[in-house]
Amino acid sequence: MTDPHVDLLETVLATTQRVAGGLDPSDLDRPTPCDEFDVRRLLEHVIGWQLVTAACAADRDVPVLDGSPTYRASADLTRDLREASAALVATLRARTDETITMPYRGATPMRVMLAELVAETVIHTWDLAAARGQAIDFDTDVMAAAHDGLTLLLGESFAEMGFRVSGEAQPPSSGLAHLLVRSGRTPGAWRV
């Protein structure tokens, strides 16, 4: 039986693809709320980890570039995102094992990896939307899973590498903005 988080992830990925639609070369250098990434690098990160996770879920070797599991932007990032997202969802639906072995962390319960993946995908979808001046929203089931996943991520040993304290003066009490503040984003600085 497929974990319900796969359905939630598929919903989030549909939003990610909508936000990424119609990219032109001038969009790729735009800054994002994810400080270390412009739009190009953000999409490389998102697509790269989709490819890595799909490979791990299929018990295949992960794609490697310059010694690290990664992906480098092609001429058609929108197509690559669509294909990587579809492959990821299909591979996750087919997986029956209760654990997955991921780079940098080893064996991980599937339920943990999926919750964290929902959180990271929601957050990076917002990063992309903010950079492109688009508003997004997710339903309550997606947001509940994303908050659970972020709680798990913040408890990981690598959390300080990817998350910092938000500059938001008054943290919102719930929803997407609260998730973003918890992840270290400052959504008030990126009003769309």
C-alpha positions as CSV (number, residue, x, y, z in Angstrom):
1,M,0.0,0.0,0.0
2,T,1.4,3.4,-1.0
3,D,2.0,5.9,1.8
4,P,-0.5,8.8,1.6
5,H,2.4,11.2,1.7
6,V,3.1,10.2,-1.9
7,D,-0.3,11.6,-3.0
8,L,0.5,14.8,-1.0
9,L,3.9,15.1,-2.7
10,E,2.3,14.6,-6.1
11,T,0.0,17.5,-5.3
12,V,2.9,19.7,-4.2
13,L,4.9,18.8,-7.3
14,A,2.0,19.8,-9.6
15,T,2.2,23.3,-8.0
16,T,6.0,23.3,-8.4
17,Q,5.6,22.6,-12.1
18,R,2.9,25.3,-12.5
19,V,5.1,27.8,-10.8
20,A,8.1,26.8,-13.0
21,G,6.0,27.0,-16.2
22,G,7.1,29.5,-18.8
23,L,10.6,30.1,-17.5
24,D,12.8,32.2,-19.7
25,P,16.5,32.8,-19.5
26,S,16.1,36.1,-17.6
27,D,14.2,34.2,-14.8
28,L,17.2,31.9,-14.1
29,D,19.4,34.5,-12.4
30,R,16.6,35.9,-10.1
31,P,17.4,35.7,-6.4
32,T,15.3,33.5,-4.3
33,P,14.5,33.5,-0.5
34,C,16.8,30.4,-0.3
35,D,19.8,32.7,0.1
36,E,22.4,30.4,-1.5
37,F,20.3,29.7,-4.7
38,D,19.2,31.8,-7.6
39,V,16.3,30.3,-9.6
40,R,18.6,28.2,-11.7
41,R,20.5,26.7,-8.7
42,L,17.2,26.2,-6.8
43,L,15.7,24.2,-9.7
44,E,19.0,22.2,-10.0
45,H,18.7,21.4,-6.3
46,V,15.1,20.4,-6.5
47,I,15.5,18.3,-9.7
48,G,18.7,16.8,-8.5
49,W,17.2,15.5,-5.2
50,Q,14.2,14.2,-7.1
51,L,16.6,12.2,-9.3
52,V,18.6,11.0,-6.3
53,T,15.5,10.0,-4.3
54,A,14.0,8.2,-7.2
55,A,17.3,6.3,-7.7
56,C,17.4,5.4,-4.1
57,A,13.8,4.3,-4.1
58,A,14.5,2.0,-7.1
59,D,17.7,0.7,-5.4
60,R,19.8,2.1,-8.2
61,D,23.1,4.1,-8.0
62,V,22.5,7.8,-7.6
63,P,23.3,10.2,-10.4
64,V,26.7,11.8,-9.7
65,L,28.3,14.9,-11.1
66,D,31.7,16.1,-10.0
67,G,31.8,13.5,-7.3
68,S,28.5,14.5,-5.7
69,P,24.9,13.4,-6.2
70,T,23.5,16.2,-8.3
71,Y,22.0,17.6,-11.5
72,R,23.1,20.5,-13.7
73,A,20.6,22.6,-15.6
74,S,19.8,21.7,-19.1
75,A,18.3,23.9,-21.8
76,D,14.8,22.8,-20.7
77,L,14.5,23.0,-16.9
78,T,10.7,22.9,-17.1
79,R,10.8,19.6,-19.0
80,D,13.4,18.1,-16.7
81,L,11.3,19.1,-13.6
82,R,8.2,17.5,-15.1
83,E,10.1,14.3,-16.0
84,A,11.9,14.1,-12.7
85,S,8.7,14.7,-10.7
86,A,6.8,12.0,-12.6
87,A,9.6,9.5,-12.2
88,L,9.9,10.2,-8.5
89,V,6.2,9.7,-7.8
90,A,6.1,6.5,-9.9
91,T,9.1,5.1,-8.2
92,L,7.8,6.0,-4.7
93,R,4.4,4.4,-5.5
94,A,6.1,1.2,-6.5
95,R,8.4,1.0,-3.5
96,T,7.3,-1.6,-0.9
97,D,10.2,-1.5,1.6
98,E,9.7,0.4,4.8
99,T,13.1,2.0,4.6
100,I,15.2,3.8,2.0
101,T,18.9,4.3,2.0
102,M,19.7,7.9,1.2
103,P,23.1,9.6,0.6
104,Y,24.6,11.3,3.7
105,R,22.2,9.7,6.1
106,G,21.9,6.0,5.4
107,A,18.8,3.8,6.1
108,T,15.8,6.1,6.7
109,P,12.2,5.1,7.4
110,M,10.1,5.8,4.3
111,R,7.5,7.7,6.3
112,V,10.2,10.0,7.6
113,M,11.8,10.6,4.2
114,L,8.4,11.3,2.6
115,A,7.3,13.7,5.3
116,E,10.6,15.6,5.0
117,L,10.3,15.6,1.2
118,V,6.8,17.1,1.4
119,A,8.2,19.8,3.7
120,E,11.2,20.6,1.6
121,T,9.2,20.6,-1.7
122,V,6.6,23.0,-0.2
123,I,9.3,25.3,1.0
124,H,11.3,25.3,-2.2
125,T,8.1,25.7,-4.3
126,W,7.4,28.9,-2.3
127,D,11.0,30.0,-2.9
128,L,10.5,29.7,-6.6
129,A,7.1,31.3,-6.5
130,A,8.4,34.3,-4.5
131,A,11.3,34.7,-6.9
132,R,8.9,34.8,-9.8
133,G,6.3,37.0,-8.1
134,Q,3.6,34.3,-7.9
135,A,1.3,33.5,-5.0
136,I,0.7,29.9,-4.0
137,D,-1.3,28.0,-1.4
138,F,-1.7,24.4,-0.3
139,D,-4.5,22.6,1.4
140,T,-4.6,21.7,5.1
141,D,-3.5,18.1,4.5
142,V,-0.4,19.2,2.6
143,M,0.4,21.8,5.2
144,A,0.0,19.4,8.1
145,A,2.4,16.9,6.5
146,A,4.8,19.8,5.7
147,H,4.9,21.0,9.3
148,D,5.5,17.4,10.5
149,G,8.2,16.9,7.9
150,L,9.9,20.2,8.9
151,T,9.8,19.2,12.5
152,L,11.7,16.0,11.5
153,L,14.2,17.9,9.4
154,L,14.9,20.4,12.2
155,G,15.8,17.5,14.4
156,E,18.4,16.1,12.0
157,S,22.1,16.5,12.5
158,F,22.4,18.4,9.2
159,A,19.6,20.9,10.1
160,E,22.0,23.8,10.8
161,M,23.3,23.5,7.2
162,G,19.9,24.1,5.7
163,F,17.9,26.1,8.2
164,R,18.5,29.3,10.1
165,V,16.6,31.7,12.3
166,S,14.0,33.8,10.5
167,G,14.3,37.6,10.4
168,E,10.5,37.8,10.7
169,A,9.6,40.0,13.6
170,Q,6.1,38.6,14.3
171,P,5.8,34.9,13.3
172,P,2.4,33.9,11.9
173,S,0.6,31.3,14.0
174,S,-0.2,28.8,11.3
175,G,-0.2,27.8,7.6
176,L,2.3,28.4,4.9
177,A,3.8,31.6,6.4
178,H,4.4,29.8,9.7
179,L,6.1,26.9,7.9
180,L,8.4,29.4,6.1
181,V,9.3,31.2,9.3
182,R,10.1,27.9,11.0
183,S,12.4,27.1,8.1
184,G,14.3,30.4,8.5
185,R,12.6,32.3,5.6
186,T,11.3,35.8,6.0
187,P,8.1,35.7,3.9
188,G,7.2,39.3,4.7
189,A,10.2,40.4,2.7
190,W,8.9,38.6,-0.4
191,R,5.3,39.7,-0.7
192,V,3.7,38.7,-4.0
